[in-house]
């Protein structure tokens, strides 16, 4: 039989709010058959899963159930569940790292929780207790700590997910839901490591649109991108660069935020440019963190850089012009899974927009940002309280 226990009661005050996820009532069932760890360098992103998962369910009359940590296993769903019929599902992407002190930590998880709350609200799913969910995630990480690889650039990827489970076919919001969290040890998102990727710019399909759900991590945002990705792959490109509107504004690349490093006309360093959060752009945690670092004089001085972060609309025609003028210094894919990856080629209307290649894979800006963010994530450096221990 599995081993059952109950977490220590750390919350003593009563809470009658049914949207509250009461971590003090956490039930824990441990597996009797722990899996063997996988050699880190054989890991492929999102294919290996740990021994346990965290689960809670929501009922409109009673609110969130007592949360559980239990052995990883398939879910049981009604075939008419809202998530299967109408894609009422949202999720987050987070990572846990093992620091030099041997402690597991998360990177700015409060941003993920606020985004999860907002995504659920956008799909009219039941209210999410982000703070309670974060405590549940921390507990799961504590139990799965042995799965966190110790190699630099490796981590335990966490996927908190909320799905609508209303068992009915009527087109309506789901007032019943399931929250679950699964964990997967992972290495670099792209198997080639720091080797740059190529992207194909397209405008006949769009990832997001004004008033839509592009600014949220909604399951339905991703599957429509699979066909354009296949088209890009057939043409020899790694990812899709999404353009929008008649002016062909640059938005995102694949499921990641996109940045360009452009030499300033006045010779005063570089503009570090990305699209603004206008509702079509996902407010990435890594995106926000790199913008903060780029505006930090201490970081710039230590890295020997002079970055000017800019959030503004720009077009594919701007990229063409900057490249032809020799001002396009770097192009970067940014995200939780990939962290920072360079782009060396942008295909557009049968032509190629060249981006300088660098011997190290990343240019000086991308490399400095990547090394700094990993140092913070892995607990080798402290910065602004961004690293949160799982205690």
Helices and strands as residue ranges (DSSP letters): E 3-6, G 23-25, E 27-30, G 40-42, E 52-59, E 63-64, E 68-71, H 82-86, E 89-91, E 94-98, E 104-107, H 109-122, H 130-143, G 145-147, E 155-164, E 177-186, E 197-202, H 220-223, H 225-234, E 239-244, E 249-253, E 256-263, E 270-274, H 285-294, H 297-303, E 307-311, H 316-324, E 328-335, E 339-348, E 351-354, H 364-377, E 387-389
